[in-house]
Structure formats: C-alpha cells, structure tokens
Amino acid sequence: MFMRGMNQTILQNFQIIENKTSVSKVECCVCGKGLQDGHSISAKTSPNGIVLFCDVHYELE
C-alpha cells in the first residue's frame, strides 16, 4: 500500500523535459570516408575546433 502511494506521488511529480539534439555525419575531413565505408573515426582538437579523421589520415595531421 505504501509503495503504491509512493509510486503515484513520483508519477505525479514526473515532468518530461524535451531534449533537442542534432546529428552530424561522421566523416574524415580529408577524404570524406566514414563508418559506412569501414573506417574508424577519431577526433582531434585544433585551435579552430574539433576535427575528425579516419584511421588512414589520423596520424598524418
């Protein structure tokens, strides 16, 4: 009985917060290849922001 009352209180106080997300294509900034092409993608931080590289180009930069 106590748990039922507690669950009702929790449900009454529960608020749904709308999350807004965005999705970007994950691809290498050099060759444009990505996960769909069988490459792994890694990020490096540059003075201009975060830059993505495939496994082929990561060590070149």
ZIBELBEL-V969608 format. One record per run of one state. SS is the DSSP state (alpha for helix, beta for strand, coil for the rest). FROM is the first residue (numbers start at 1). LEN is the number of residues. If there is no record, write none. Layout:
SS;FROM;LEN
SS;FROM;LEN
This chain:
coil;1;1
alpha;2;12
coil;14;13
beta;27;1
coil;28;6
beta;34;1
alpha;35;3
coil;38;3
beta;41;6
coil;47;2
beta;49;6
coil;55;3
alpha;58;3
coil;61;1
